[in-house]
Amino acid sequence: MHAFDVLGDPVRRRILELLAGGERPSGEVTESIQAEFGISQPAVSQHLKVLRDSGFAEVRAEGTRRLYRVDPAPLQQVDAWLEQFRVFWTPRLEALATEVARGKRARAKADSEGGGP
């Protein structure tokens, strides 16, 4: 399965978001996803399997628990592919940062001159 097919599903994206915070037991992931998406435990398990099989997630056993974590390699490949498109948004983000800094300076100047709230 292609990386964007995996990431195209909102349930799998949400699972990856949960795992981005660190390793989590499958039961915890399942509870969160069931609460958010209203899907069954077997459906969540299928999404976890897709993430494992596609290399986006790793699992390890700890007793009877299964602990999942993100494998960054496929995400790094997606990031590398996206690099060719950053030219479209990087200048705009830099311009936004300039405007934000300009606004902060103007507010600081107004506050120092007694013109603030």
C-alpha positions in Angstrom: 0.0 0.0 0.0 1.3 3.4 -0.9 2.1 5.8 1.9 -0.6 8.3 0.9 -3.1 5.5 0.8 -2.2 4.8 4.4 -2.2 8.4 5.4 -5.4 9.2 3.4 -7.6 7.5 6.0 -8.6 9.8 8.9 -8.6 6.9 11.4 -5.1 5.9 10.6 -3.9 9.5 10.7 -5.4 9.9 14.2 -3.8 6.7 15.4 -0.4 8.0 14.2 -1.1 11.3 16.0 -1.8 9.3 19.2 1.4 7.3 18.7 3.4 10.4 18.0 3.1 11.2 21.7 5.0 8.0 22.5 4.4 4.3 22.8 0.9 3.3 23.7 -0.9 0.0 24.5 -3.2 -1.2 21.8 -6.1 -1.1 24.3 -5.6 2.6 24.9 -5.4 3.3 21.2 -8.5 1.3 20.6 -10.5 3.1 23.3 -9.6 6.5 22.0 -10.4 5.6 18.4 -13.7 3.9 19.3 -14.7 7.0 21.3 -13.7 9.4 18.5 -14.9 7.5 15.4 -17.5 5.1 16.8 -16.0 2.1 15.1 -15.6 -1.5 16.5 -12.5 -3.0 18.1 -11.9 -5.3 15.1 -12.0 -2.2 12.8 -9.4 -0.5 15.0 -7.3 -3.6 15.0 -7.5 -3.7 11.2 -6.2 -0.1 11.0 -3.4 -1.0 13.4 -2.5 -3.9 11.1 -2.4 -1.7 8.0 -0.1 0.7 9.9 2.2 -2.2 10.9 2.2 -3.9 7.5 3.0 -0.6 5.8 5.8 0.2 8.2 4.3 3.3 9.8 3.9 1.6 13.2 5.9 -1.0 15.2 4.5 -3.3 17.9 6.2 -5.1 20.7 4.8 -7.5 23.2 5.0 -6.9 26.9 3.4 -9.8 28.6 -0.2 -9.9 27.3 -0.1 -6.3 26.2 0.8 -5.0 22.7 2.6 -1.7 22.7 2.6 0.4 19.5 4.9 3.2 18.4 5.5 5.2 15.3 8.3 4.1 12.9 9.6 7.4 11.5 11.1 5.9 8.3 8.0 6.0 6.1 7.2 9.5 7.4 10.7 10.6 6.5 10.1 9.3 3.0 6.8 11.3 2.8 8.6 14.4 4.0 11.4 13.9 1.4 8.7 13.7 -1.3 7.0 16.8 0.0 10.3 18.7 -0.2 9.8 19.5 -3.9 6.5 21.4 -3.0 7.8 23.5 -0.1 8.8 26.2 -2.6 5.1 26.9 -2.9 4.5 27.6 0.8 7.9 28.5 2.3 8.0 32.1 1.0 4.4 32.7 2.3 5.3 31.4 5.7 8.4 33.6 5.8 6.3 36.6 4.8 3.8 35.8 7.5 6.6 35.5 10.1 7.9 39.0 9.0 4.4 40.5 9.4 4.0 38.9 12.8 7.3 40.3 14.0 6.5 43.7 12.5 3.2 43.7 14.5 4.9 42.7 17.7 7.4 45.5 17.3 4.6 48.0 16.6 2.6 46.9 19.7 5.8 47.0 21.9 6.5 50.5 20.6 2.9 51.6 21.3 3.0 50.1 24.8 6.3 51.8 25.6 4.9 55.2 24.4 1.9 54.8 26.6 -0.5 54.0 23.8 -1.3 50.5 25.0 -4.5 49.4 26.8 
